[in-house]
Amino acid sequence: QVHLVQSGAEVKESGASVKVSCKASGYTFTSYFIHWVRQAPGQGLEWMGVIFPSDSSTDYAEKFQGRVTMTRDTSTSTVYMEVSSLTSDDTAVYYCARAVGYSPDYWGQGTLVTVSS
Amino acid sequence: QSALTQPPSVSGSPGQSVTISCTGTSSDIGSYNRVSWYHQTPGTAPKLIIFDVSRRPSGVPDRFSGSKSGNTASLTISGLQAEDEGDYHCNSYRGSTTFVVFGGGTRLTVL
């Protein structure tokens, strides 16, 4: 069955960067998009961007352009998302999620990133 | 402030029906049949329950139905059960600049 397993919780200082991983299994890695969505404490979901593992093409939400980088490693079926110049507003649970298009079906368990000032 | 507007909360008794609205614009919901709904319980990841406005993934009960009129999408849950409690999030495609937008989420309470 489909599984997306994310890396563990992170605590970072303001101004630092964080890199979250998402390891896929149970399906053909290069046939589906991987989206990244975050959820601040007590808030709704916020779309950050998407990567297509087949050709490594990416699309980012305008808000995150220049500060977020998504990459993939096809040898390990893993997608990475790096966020730079962290502030307290970036404290959130970050999810990766698989999709054929823009409606993610399977989601990772989430990675809590806490930014301390 | 989220791009799509949802009511903060709704409630209903077991067996009743509830409808959750999701209002967008002519740039997203009004232009594309790419509306999805997700159910999320505390501490867990969202679960897809409706995609492409009204289609259900395998395993989702037919008590869950989706529709769209103009710039507003709706999720209806009939025959409410205690397990339906949680947060419901809508999203929509918005074209090649913004791509995906979400609503702020609606907390469903089963009385």
Interface residues (C-beta under 8 A of the other chain):
Chain A: H35 V37 Q43 G44 L45 E46 W47 G49 V50 D59 A61 E62 Y95 A97 G101 Y102 S103 P104 D105 W107 G108 Q109 G110
Chain B: S2 R34 S36 Y38 A45 P46 K47 L48 F51 D52 P57 H89 N91 Y93 S96 T97 T98 F99 V100 V101 F102 G103 G104 G105
